Protein backbone atom coordinates (compact mmCIF):
# COMPACT_ATOMS: atom_id res chain seq x y z
CA UNK A 1 0.00 0.00 0.00
CA UNK A 2 1.03 3.61 -0.48
CA UNK A 3 -0.25 7.13 0.16
CA UNK A 4 -0.57 8.46 -3.38
CA UNK A 5 -4.08 8.90 -4.75
CA UNK A 6 -6.14 11.06 -7.08
CA UNK A 7 -8.78 13.32 -5.58
CA UNK A 8 -11.09 15.10 -8.00
CA UNK A 9 -8.56 14.59 -10.77
CA UNK A 10 -5.55 15.84 -8.81
CA UNK A 11 -2.72 13.64 -7.49
CA UNK A 12 -2.03 13.85 -3.76
CA UNK A 13 0.81 12.58 -1.60
CA UNK A 14 -0.83 11.98 1.76
CA UNK A 15 -2.77 15.23 2.35
CA UNK A 16 -0.73 17.45 0.03
CA UNK A 17 -1.39 18.11 -3.68
CA UNK A 18 1.62 17.10 -5.74
CA UNK A 19 1.17 20.25 -7.84
CA UNK A 20 1.74 22.41 -4.75
CA UNK A 21 5.04 20.68 -3.98
CA UNK A 22 6.14 20.98 -7.61
CA UNK A 23 5.34 24.69 -7.58
CA UNK A 24 7.30 25.27 -4.36
CA UNK A 25 10.44 23.24 -5.11
CA UNK A 26 10.45 23.05 -8.90
CA UNK A 27 10.75 20.07 -11.19
CA UNK A 28 12.07 17.50 -11.70
CA UNK A 29 11.79 16.38 -8.09
CA UNK A 30 11.30 13.21 -6.10
CA UNK A 31 8.46 13.07 -3.59
CA UNK A 32 8.37 10.37 -0.93
CA UNK A 33 5.57 9.56 1.47
CA UNK A 34 6.73 9.52 5.09
CA UNK A 35 3.64 7.58 6.14
CA UNK A 36 4.23 4.90 3.50
CA UNK A 37 7.87 4.42 4.46
CA UNK A 38 6.98 4.10 8.13
CA UNK A 39 4.15 1.65 7.44
CA UNK A 40 6.34 -0.54 5.25
CA UNK A 41 9.16 -0.65 7.78
CA UNK A 42 6.84 -1.40 10.67
CA UNK A 43 5.09 -4.13 8.68
CA UNK A 44 8.43 -5.88 8.20
CA UNK A 45 9.63 -5.25 11.74
CA UNK A 46 6.38 -6.35 13.34
CA UNK A 47 6.11 -9.49 11.24
CA UNK A 48 9.28 -10.90 12.81
CA UNK A 49 8.54 -9.93 16.41
CA UNK A 50 8.60 -13.60 17.46
CA UNK A 51 12.37 -13.87 16.92
CA UNK A 52 15.32 -11.60 17.83
CA UNK A 53 16.08 -9.65 14.68
CA UNK A 54 17.75 -6.67 13.04
CA UNK A 55 16.36 -5.07 9.90
CA UNK A 56 19.24 -3.67 7.85
CA UNK A 57 17.62 -1.51 5.17
CA UNK A 58 19.38 -2.16 1.85
CA UNK A 59 20.81 1.29 1.25
CA UNK A 60 21.33 0.57 -2.45
CA UNK A 61 17.55 0.88 -2.81
CA UNK A 62 17.65 4.55 -1.75
CA UNK A 63 20.53 6.39 -0.08
CA UNK A 64 18.76 9.73 0.41
CA UNK A 65 19.87 11.13 3.78
CA UNK A 66 16.33 12.08 4.83
CA UNK A 67 15.09 8.55 4.19
CA UNK A 68 18.07 7.08 6.04
CA UNK A 69 17.33 9.34 9.01
CA UNK A 70 13.75 8.11 9.00
CA UNK A 71 14.91 4.49 8.91
CA UNK A 72 17.30 5.13 11.81
CA UNK A 73 14.55 6.85 13.80
CA UNK A 74 12.36 3.78 13.33
CA UNK A 75 15.14 1.56 14.68
CA UNK A 76 16.46 0.22 11.40
CA UNK A 77 20.03 -0.63 10.59
CA UNK A 78 21.45 -0.54 7.07
CA UNK A 79 23.10 -2.87 4.60
CA UNK A 80 25.95 -0.99 2.87
CA UNK A 81 28.27 -1.85 -0.02
CA UNK A 82 30.81 1.00 -0.03
CA UNK A 83 32.71 3.53 2.02
CA UNK A 84 30.46 6.26 0.67
CA UNK A 85 27.40 4.46 1.95
CA UNK A 86 29.11 4.00 5.32
CA UNK A 87 29.69 7.77 5.49
CA UNK A 88 26.05 8.52 4.65
CA UNK A 89 24.73 5.95 7.12
CA UNK A 90 26.76 7.40 9.98
CA UNK A 91 25.80 10.93 8.92
CA UNK A 92 22.13 9.91 9.09
CA UNK A 93 22.52 8.61 12.63
CA UNK A 94 22.46 4.87 11.99
CA UNK A 95 24.24 3.13 14.91
CA UNK A 96 27.40 1.28 13.76
CA UNK A 97 26.10 -1.71 15.72
CA UNK A 98 23.34 -2.02 13.10
CA UNK A 99 25.48 -1.59 9.97
CA UNK A 100 26.27 -4.64 7.84
CA UNK A 101 28.98 -4.18 5.19
CA UNK A 102 28.25 -6.36 2.15
CA UNK A 103 29.39 -6.34 -1.48
CA UNK A 104 32.08 -8.00 -3.57
CA UNK A 105 34.39 -5.03 -4.15
CA UNK A 106 35.42 -3.70 -0.73
CA UNK A 107 38.74 -1.83 -0.87
CA UNK A 108 41.33 -1.97 1.91
CA UNK A 109 40.59 1.66 2.79
CA UNK A 110 36.84 1.03 2.97
CA UNK A 111 37.43 -1.99 5.20
CA UNK A 112 39.70 0.09 7.43
CA UNK A 113 37.11 2.84 7.83
CA UNK A 114 34.38 0.31 8.64
CA UNK A 115 36.59 -1.37 11.24
CA UNK A 116 37.33 1.99 12.87
CA UNK A 117 33.60 2.73 12.93
CA UNK A 118 33.05 -0.70 14.54
CA UNK A 119 30.27 -1.87 12.22
CA UNK A 120 28.28 -4.92 13.25
CA UNK A 121 29.85 -7.25 10.67
CA UNK A 122 31.17 -7.80 7.17
CA UNK A 123 29.42 -10.16 4.76
CA UNK A 124 32.34 -12.02 3.16
CA UNK A 125 32.03 -13.41 -0.36
CA UNK A 126 35.26 -15.40 -0.89
CA UNK A 127 38.49 -16.80 0.54
CA UNK A 128 40.44 -13.93 -1.02
CA UNK A 129 38.25 -11.34 0.67
CA UNK A 130 38.57 -13.20 3.96
CA UNK A 131 42.36 -13.06 3.78
CA UNK A 132 42.32 -9.37 2.81
CA UNK A 133 39.97 -8.55 5.68
CA UNK A 134 42.20 -10.43 8.12
CA UNK A 135 45.24 -8.43 6.99
CA UNK A 136 43.53 -5.06 7.27
CA UNK A 137 42.08 -5.94 10.68
CA UNK A 138 45.57 -6.91 11.86
CA UNK A 139 46.94 -3.55 10.70
CA UNK A 140 44.21 -1.75 12.66
CA UNK A 141 44.71 -3.96 15.71
CA UNK A 142 41.17 -5.35 15.92
CA UNK A 143 39.19 -8.46 15.07
CA UNK A 144 36.73 -8.19 12.20
CA UNK A 145 33.32 -9.73 12.83
CA UNK A 146 32.21 -11.62 9.74
CA UNK A 147 29.38 -13.62 8.25
CA UNK A 148 30.29 -15.82 5.31
CA UNK A 149 27.89 -15.55 2.39
CA UNK A 150 26.82 -18.98 1.25
CA UNK A 151 25.44 -19.72 -2.21
CA UNK A 152 22.73 -22.31 -1.47
CA UNK A 153 22.10 -23.20 -5.15
CA UNK A 154 18.41 -22.30 -4.95
CA UNK A 155 16.41 -20.99 -7.90
CA UNK A 156 14.74 -17.76 -6.70
CA UNK A 157 12.33 -17.84 -9.66
CA UNK A 158 13.00 -14.25 -10.64
CA UNK A 159 14.63 -12.50 -13.60
CA UNK A 160 18.03 -14.11 -14.37
CA UNK A 161 19.80 -10.74 -14.17
CA UNK A 162 18.83 -10.36 -10.50
CA UNK A 163 19.13 -14.02 -9.54
CA UNK A 164 22.09 -14.57 -7.19
CA UNK A 165 21.41 -17.87 -5.41
CA UNK A 166 22.16 -20.46 -8.09
CA UNK A 167 25.47 -22.31 -8.21
CA UNK A 168 26.42 -20.59 -11.47
CA UNK A 169 26.12 -17.17 -9.81
CA UNK A 170 29.36 -15.32 -9.03
CA UNK A 171 28.12 -14.43 -5.55
CA UNK A 172 28.98 -16.23 -2.34
CA UNK A 173 30.75 -19.43 -1.37
CA UNK A 174 29.47 -22.72 -2.79
CA UNK A 175 27.46 -24.66 -0.23
CA UNK A 176 29.66 -27.75 -0.62
CA UNK A 177 32.70 -25.68 0.43
CA UNK A 178 31.03 -23.92 3.33
CA UNK A 179 32.46 -25.99 6.19
CA UNK A 180 35.95 -25.68 4.73
CA UNK A 181 35.68 -21.90 4.46
CA UNK A 182 34.23 -21.47 7.93
CA UNK A 183 37.06 -23.58 9.34
CA UNK A 184 39.59 -21.38 7.55
CA UNK A 185 37.90 -18.22 8.80
CA UNK A 186 37.94 -19.50 12.37
CA UNK A 187 41.69 -20.11 12.15
CA UNK A 188 42.55 -16.52 11.19
CA UNK A 189 43.88 -14.42 14.05
CA UNK A 190 41.96 -11.24 13.25
CA UNK A 191 38.65 -12.74 12.17
CA UNK A 192 35.70 -13.36 14.47
CA UNK A 193 33.16 -15.62 12.76
CA UNK A 194 29.71 -14.61 14.00
CA UNK A 195 27.25 -15.36 11.21
CA UNK A 196 25.99 -17.03 8.06
CA UNK A 197 24.66 -14.91 5.20
CA UNK A 198 22.66 -15.73 2.09
CA UNK A 199 20.87 -13.62 -0.51
CA UNK A 200 19.35 -15.49 -3.43
CA UNK A 201 17.98 -12.67 -5.58
CA UNK A 202 15.71 -9.66 -5.95
CA UNK A 203 12.04 -9.13 -6.75
CA UNK A 204 11.01 -12.55 -5.42
CA UNK A 205 7.28 -13.19 -5.70
CA UNK A 206 7.13 -16.52 -3.87
CA UNK A 207 8.00 -17.61 -0.34
CA UNK A 208 9.12 -21.11 -1.39
CA UNK A 209 12.68 -20.15 -2.49
CA UNK A 210 13.25 -18.30 0.79
CA UNK A 211 12.19 -21.37 2.76
CA UNK A 212 14.38 -23.74 0.73
CA UNK A 213 17.43 -21.50 1.20
CA UNK A 214 16.84 -20.96 4.92
CA UNK A 215 16.51 -24.72 5.48
CA UNK A 216 19.97 -25.18 3.98
CA UNK A 217 21.34 -22.44 6.21
CA UNK A 218 19.76 -24.01 9.30
CA UNK A 219 21.45 -27.33 8.49
CA UNK A 220 24.78 -25.56 8.03
CA UNK A 221 24.46 -23.67 11.33
CA UNK A 222 23.86 -26.96 13.12
CA UNK A 223 27.00 -28.46 11.58
CA UNK A 224 29.06 -25.38 12.45
CA UNK A 225 27.91 -25.34 16.05
CA UNK A 226 28.77 -29.04 16.30
CA UNK A 227 32.33 -28.07 15.31
CA UNK A 228 32.47 -25.40 18.00
CA UNK A 229 31.92 -22.42 15.67
CA UNK A 230 29.52 -20.18 17.56
CA UNK A 231 27.12 -18.71 15.01
CA UNK A 232 25.23 -15.79 16.53
CA UNK A 233 23.55 -14.32 13.44
CA UNK A 234 21.70 -15.69 10.44
CA UNK A 235 21.30 -13.14 7.65
CA UNK A 236 18.65 -14.16 5.10
CA UNK A 237 19.23 -11.12 2.88
CA UNK A 238 16.41 -9.30 1.15
CA UNK A 239 14.64 -9.71 -2.15
CA UNK A 240 10.94 -9.64 -1.30
CA UNK A 241 9.20 -8.28 -4.39
CA UNK A 242 6.67 -5.52 -5.01
CA UNK A 243 3.85 -5.02 -7.50
CA UNK A 244 4.77 -3.33 -10.78
CA UNK A 245 1.90 -4.58 -12.91
CA UNK A 246 0.11 -7.83 -12.06
CA UNK A 247 2.56 -9.44 -9.62
CA UNK A 248 1.17 -10.67 -6.30
CA UNK A 249 4.24 -10.93 -4.05
CA UNK A 250 3.93 -12.26 -0.51
CA UNK A 251 3.61 -9.84 2.38
CA UNK A 252 6.31 -9.57 5.06
CA UNK A 253 3.99 -11.48 7.40
CA UNK A 254 3.79 -14.34 4.89
CA UNK A 255 7.58 -14.50 4.83
CA UNK A 256 7.79 -14.38 8.62
CA UNK A 257 5.20 -17.12 9.05
CA UNK A 258 7.23 -19.38 6.77
CA UNK A 259 10.76 -18.56 7.94
CA UNK A 260 10.66 -17.59 11.63
CA UNK A 261 9.65 -21.06 12.90
CA UNK A 262 12.71 -22.55 11.18
CA UNK A 263 15.02 -20.33 13.25
CA UNK A 264 13.40 -20.44 16.67
CA UNK A 265 15.58 -23.21 18.10
CA UNK A 266 18.91 -21.93 16.73
CA UNK A 267 19.48 -19.29 19.43
CA UNK A 268 20.55 -16.72 16.84
CA UNK A 269 19.61 -13.18 15.86
CA UNK A 270 17.98 -12.92 12.45
CA UNK A 271 19.18 -10.19 10.07
CA UNK A 272 17.17 -9.11 7.02
CA UNK A 273 18.10 -6.69 4.25
CA UNK A 274 14.87 -5.41 2.66
CA UNK A 275 15.18 -2.49 0.25
CA UNK A 276 12.81 -2.36 -2.70
CA UNK A 277 9.89 -3.58 -0.60
CA UNK A 278 10.35 -0.61 1.77
CA UNK A 279 10.84 2.22 -0.73
CA UNK A 280 9.80 0.87 -4.13
CA UNK A 281 6.31 2.33 -4.25
CA UNK A 282 6.77 4.98 -1.55
CA UNK A 283 7.84 7.74 -3.92
CA UNK A 284 7.32 9.32 -7.32
CA UNK A 285 9.36 11.36 -9.80
CA UNK A 286 7.59 14.56 -10.81
CA UNK A 287 8.45 16.27 -14.11
CA UNK A 288 6.93 18.68 -16.59
CA UNK A 289 6.29 17.60 -20.18
N, C-alpha and C positions, 0 to 999 in steps of 0.2 A: 504493500500500500504506500501511497505518497500523498502529499498535500498540495498538488497542483490540480486545479479544476477550472472549468469555464462557468462563469456566472453572467447570464444575460449577454452572451457572446464575447465576454472579455475574460482573458486568462488571469487567474489569481495564483499566487504562491501564499499559502495559508490565508491570511486576511488582507493581503496587500495586492493591488493590481500590478501585474508585471509591467504595464505601460508606465506606471508612476516611477518604478525603480529605474527603468530604461531612461526616462526623462531626466532623473536626478543624477545618474552616474554615467550615462552615455552607453553607446553600444559599439562593438560587441561586448557583452558581459556575461559572466556566469552567475546564476542565482541558485542558491541551495536552500532547502527547507530545513531549518533547525529541528522542527518537530519531527520530520521524517527521519532524520539522522538519529535522533534520540530514540525514537520508537524502534528502529531497526537494530540499534545496538542493544537496547534492553530486551528485545525479543530473543536475541542470540544469548545474551548473558543469563536471562531468566530461564531459558530452556535447559541449561546445564547446571542448574542450582543444586542438583542432587550429588554432584561430584566436585571436588576442589578443582578450580580451573583458572586460567588466565586467557583472556581474549587479547590477542596481539593483532590489532588492525593492520592489514596489509597496506603499508604506506604507498606502495606502487599504484594502488587504485586511486589515490588522491592525496597529494602531499601539501595541500593548502594549509597554511599555518592556523587559520581560524578553525578549520575542520579538525586539525590535530589537537588544538586546545580543547575543543568540544569533546573529542574522544577521551582525552586525559581527564577532563572534569568528570566524565561518566565512569571513570575507573579503568579505562582501557589501556593496554600496552600497545606496542607497535612492532611490526615485522619490518625490518629495514634491509636494504641490499647495497648500501654505499655509505661512505663517510659523509656525503652531503645530506643523506636522509638522517643519519645519526645527529648531525648538527641541528637540523630542523626539528627533530623529535625532542631533543633536549631544550631547544628554544621554546617549544610549545608547552613545556612543563611535564613531559612524559617521564616518569621515574625510570632511571636506568635499570632498576630491578624488574621492569616489565618490558625491556627492549630485547628482542631476539634478532641477531644479525645473521641473515641468510644470504644466499646468492653464490654463484660459482666464480666470481671474479674479484674477490677481496684482495686489495693490495696490502703490503706490509704496513704502510702508513695508516691505512684505514683500520687494520687490526689493532695497531698500537693505540690509536685514539679510542677505540671501543674498549680495549682493556683498561685504559686509564679512566674511562668513564664508568667502568665496572658494570657493563651490561649483563643481563641475566645469563645469556649463553650465545654461543655461535652454533649455527647449523652447518655441519661439515659435510662436504660432498665427495671427498676423495682422500686417498692416502697421502697424496702430494700436499693437499691443503692441510691435512692433519700435521704433517711434518713442519710445514711453514708456520702454522699457528704455534706449534710447540717452540720453535726457534724465537719467534717474536715475543712470546710470553716469557721465555727465559731472559731475553734482553731487557724486559721491563721489570723482571723480578716477581712475577705473579704466576698463578695457575689459571689457565683459561678453561672455563666451564664449557663443555661441548655436548651437543646431541649429534649423533651420526645420522645422516639422511639415508634411509634405506629405500631402494627401488623394489617394491613388492611384486612387480610383474602382474599388475592388475589393469584390465582395460576399463578406463573411466567412462567409456561410451560418450565421448564428446568429440569436438573437431580435432583432427590429428595434429594441427598446429599448436594446440594448447593441451595436448595429452602428454603427461610427464611420468606416468607410472608404469609403462610397459618396459620390458627388458631392453628393447632397442633404444629407449630414450637415453640421452646423454646425462640425465640427472641422477644423482644418488649412487649408492653402493649396491651392487647386486645382492639380492637376498641370500644367495648361496655362499657369499663371502662375508656376511655380516659378522658372524662370530669371530672370524679371523681378524677383521678390522677393529672390532671392539676390544679384542685382546691386545692388539697393537696399541690402540689408544690408551688403554689402561697402563701400559708399560712406560709411557712417555712421562718424563719427570715434571713437565709443566702443563700437563693436560689433566683435567678433572672431568671424567665421563659422568654426565648426569642425566642424559636423556636419549630417546629414540625419536627420530623425525621421519615423517613421510608426507608427501604431497603428490597426488596422482594426476592432477589436472585442474582446469578451470571450466566454469560454466557447466557443472555437472547437474543433470536434471533427474537423477535417480539416487536413491540411498544405497542401493545394493553394492556398487563399487566401494563406497566408503566402508561398509560393513566387512566386505571381503578383505580389504587392505588392513583394517584395524585388527581383524582376527589374526592375520599374519604377524602383526606387531606384538599382539598379546602373547603369542607363542614365543616370539623372540625374547621378549622381556622376561618370561619365565626361565628360558634357557640362560640368559645373562645373569639373572639373580642366583641361579643354581651354581654359577661359576664365581660367585662372589662380587659381581659387578653391580653396584647399587644404583639402579635406575630410579630416578626421582620424578622424571617428567616424560610424558608421552605427548608428542606434538603431532596432531593429525592434519596439519596444514589447513588450507582453505578450499575454495573451489565450488561452494554451493552456488548454483545458478540463479538467474533472474529471468523475468519474462520480457522478451523483446517483441515477439509477435504472438505465437500460439503455444509457447512452451508452458509447461505446468510443473515447475521445479518444486521439490519438497520444501517445507518450511523448516526453520531452525529447530522447532519442536519435534518434527518428524526425524530429523537427524539425531537429536538428543535421545529420543525414545529408542532408536536403533543402536546407538553407539555407547551411551553412558553405561548401560548394564554390563557391557563387555569389560569395562575398566574398573568396576566397583571394588573388586577383590585384589587389585594390583598394588594398592597403597601408593599411588602416584598422583601428581598434579597434571591435569589435562591442559594442553595449550592448543589454541585454535587460531588460525590466521585468516579470518574472513576479510574481504575487501570489497569486491564488486557487489556482494549482497547487501552491504551496508550503504554504499554511496551510489550504486548504479542508477537507480531511478529517483534519487533524492535531489537532483539538480537539472537545470536546463541551460542551454546556451541561447542567448537572445541577440539577434542581429536585425539589421534593417535590409530590406531588399527592394 
